[in-house]
Amino acid sequence: MLQPLVAALGLAALAAGSGCLIPQDEALLESVPQFRNRPPRILEEQVEPSERILRAFGVGSCTQDFNVVVEDLDVDDRITVEWYVDYNPSNPTGFYRQIVLANTGQPRRDDRGTLRMDLRSANNPLSPPGIHLVEALVTDRHLTNRQPDPPEEVFLADGGVVKNPGFVTSYSWVVNTVPGDCQ
């Protein structure tokens, strides 16, 4: 009984291993397919300030720089950093400041998306004492209401269509402004 079973398994393995069960497709790629868009990335280990919660802004220093370092494997993408301070989705007012990072042809951009806040400047949104939220949104597309515009359609050589989306990533800090040396 064991001998016929082993013989049947051997024949099945020989037939499957020979490749004769599945015909070989002879279609060749005419060109390399286009890459799909990849998201930009904030290098969190290089974000400044490194603390996400600033507990006493206004004591000892009147200025604070917020900055992000960005990497995008799609080196030709236009990378924008949009800064928001105390964004209210019920009453969207748009970004506080926008910075386009210079394209160097390398994944890591040399520019830092920097926001300098000085409590002594007029109309600074961090001047009122209390809790504030500072956000950096990094995108490779135009944003509408903090969301990337609809995806691009890429037409493939075989007549198919692929949607190529834009991406947005964010980093935020909570800032407690206190009456201090800057008032």
C-alpha positions as CSV (number, residue, x, y, z in Angstrom):
1,M,0.0,0.0,0.0
2,L,2.8,2.4,0.8
3,Q,4.7,1.7,-2.5
4,P,1.8,2.9,-4.8
5,L,1.3,6.0,-2.7
6,V,5.0,7.0,-2.9
7,A,5.0,6.3,-6.6
8,A,1.9,8.5,-7.1
9,L,3.5,11.4,-5.1
10,G,6.7,11.1,-7.0
11,L,4.9,11.4,-10.4
12,A,2.9,14.4,-9.1
13,A,6.0,16.1,-7.9
14,L,7.8,15.4,-11.2
15,A,4.9,16.8,-13.3
16,A,4.5,20.0,-11.1
17,G,8.3,20.6,-11.0
18,S,8.8,20.3,-14.8
19,G,6.8,23.5,-15.4
20,C,4.6,22.0,-18.1
21,L,1.4,22.6,-16.2
22,I,1.5,26.4,-16.6
23,P,2.4,27.9,-19.9
24,Q,5.0,30.6,-20.0
25,D,3.7,34.1,-20.8
26,E,5.8,35.6,-23.6
27,A,4.6,39.3,-23.1
28,L,7.5,41.5,-22.3
29,L,7.4,44.9,-20.6
30,E,7.8,47.7,-23.2
31,S,9.1,50.1,-20.5
32,V,9.6,50.4,-16.8
33,P,6.3,51.2,-15.1
34,Q,6.0,54.6,-13.5
35,F,6.7,54.8,-9.8
36,R,3.7,55.7,-7.6
37,N,4.0,58.7,-5.4
38,R,5.5,58.0,-1.9
39,P,4.8,60.1,1.1
40,P,7.2,62.7,2.5
41,R,8.5,61.9,6.0
42,I,9.4,64.1,8.9
43,L,12.6,63.0,10.6
44,E,11.3,63.1,14.1
45,E,14.8,62.6,15.7
46,Q,15.8,66.0,14.2
47,V,12.7,68.0,15.0
48,E,13.2,71.1,17.1
49,P,12.3,71.6,19.8
50,S,12.5,67.9,20.6
51,E,10.0,68.3,23.5
52,R,6.4,68.1,22.3
53,I,5.2,70.1,25.3
54,L,6.7,73.5,26.1
55,R,5.5,74.3,29.6
56,A,6.6,77.9,30.2
57,F,7.1,79.8,27.0
58,G,7.7,83.5,27.9
59,V,10.0,82.8,30.9
60,G,13.7,83.2,30.1
61,S,13.2,83.5,26.3
62,C,10.9,85.5,24.2
63,T,11.6,83.6,20.9
64,Q,11.2,80.0,20.0
65,D,12.1,78.3,16.7
66,F,10.0,75.3,15.5
67,N,11.5,73.3,12.7
68,V,11.2,70.0,10.9
69,V,13.6,68.1,8.7
70,V,11.9,66.4,5.7
71,E,12.8,63.5,3.5
72,D,11.0,62.4,0.4
73,L,12.2,59.5,-1.8
74,D,10.5,61.2,-4.8
75,V,13.2,63.8,-5.2
76,D,11.4,65.8,-7.8
77,D,8.3,66.4,-5.6
78,R,7.6,70.0,-4.5
79,I,7.6,69.8,-0.7
80,T,5.7,72.4,1.3
81,V,5.6,73.0,5.0
82,E,2.4,74.7,6.2
83,W,2.4,76.1,9.7
84,Y,-0.8,76.3,11.7
85,V,-1.2,77.9,15.2
86,D,-4.4,77.2,17.1
87,Y,-6.2,75.8,14.0
88,N,-10.0,75.7,14.5
89,P,-11.7,73.3,12.0
90,S,-15.0,75.1,12.7
91,N,-13.5,78.4,11.5
92,P,-10.7,77.5,9.2
93,T,-8.5,80.5,8.5
94,G,-5.7,78.8,6.5
95,F,-2.1,78.4,7.4
96,Y,-0.1,80.9,9.5
97,R,3.0,80.6,7.3
98,Q,4.0,78.5,4.3
99,I,7.5,77.5,3.3
100,V,8.5,75.7,0.1
101,L,11.7,73.6,0.7
102,A,14.4,73.9,-2.0
103,N,14.8,70.8,-4.2
104,T,18.4,69.5,-4.1
105,G,17.8,66.3,-6.0
106,Q,18.4,64.3,-2.8
107,P,15.7,62.6,-0.7
108,R,16.6,64.7,2.4
109,R,16.0,68.3,1.9
110,D,18.7,70.7,3.1
111,D,16.2,73.4,4.1
112,R,14.4,73.1,7.4
113,G,10.8,74.1,7.5
114,T,11.3,76.7,10.2
115,L,8.7,78.9,12.1
116,R,10.2,81.6,14.4
117,M,7.8,82.8,17.1
118,D,8.7,86.0,19.0
119,L,6.4,87.0,21.8
120,R,7.4,90.7,21.4
121,S,6.1,90.9,17.8
122,A,2.7,92.4,17.1
123,N,-0.2,90.0,16.6
124,N,1.8,86.9,17.5
125,P,-0.8,84.2,18.0
126,L,1.2,82.7,20.9
127,S,1.2,86.0,22.8
128,P,-2.0,85.4,24.8
129,P,-1.2,83.4,28.0
130,G,-2.6,79.9,27.9
131,I,-2.4,76.7,25.9
132,H,-1.7,76.8,22.2
133,L,-1.2,74.2,19.5
134,V,1.6,74.7,16.8
135,E,1.4,72.3,13.9
136,A,3.7,71.6,10.9
137,L,1.9,70.0,7.9
138,V,4.4,68.6,5.3
139,T,2.9,67.8,1.9
140,D,3.8,66.9,-1.7
141,R,0.6,68.3,-3.1
142,H,-1.5,71.5,-2.8
143,L,-3.7,71.3,0.3
144,T,-7.3,72.4,0.5
145,N,-8.7,72.6,4.1
146,R,-5.5,70.7,5.2
147,Q,-6.2,67.8,2.9
148,P,-4.3,67.0,-0.3
149,D,-6.1,67.7,-3.6
150,P,-7.6,64.8,-5.4
151,P,-5.2,62.2,-6.8
152,E,-3.7,62.5,-10.2
153,E,-4.6,59.9,-12.8
154,V,-1.7,58.1,-14.4
155,F,-2.4,56.4,-17.7
156,L,-0.6,53.1,-18.1
157,A,0.7,51.6,-21.4
158,D,-1.9,48.8,-21.3
159,G,-4.7,51.4,-21.2
160,G,-5.3,51.1,-17.5
161,V,-5.4,54.0,-15.1
162,V,-3.8,54.3,-11.7
163,K,-4.7,57.0,-9.1
164,N,-1.5,58.6,-7.8
165,P,-2.4,60.3,-4.5
166,G,-0.7,63.2,-2.7
167,F,0.3,62.9,0.9
168,V,0.4,65.1,4.1
169,T,2.1,64.3,7.4
170,S,2.2,66.4,10.5
171,Y,4.1,67.1,13.7
172,S,2.7,69.2,16.6
173,W,3.7,70.9,19.8
174,V,1.6,72.0,22.7
175,V,2.8,75.4,24.0
176,N,1.8,77.0,27.3
177,T,2.5,80.7,27.1
178,V,2.9,82.3,30.5
179,P,3.2,86.0,31.5
180,G,6.9,86.5,32.0
181,D,9.8,88.5,30.7
182,C,8.3,89.2,27.3
183,Q,5.0,91.0,28.4
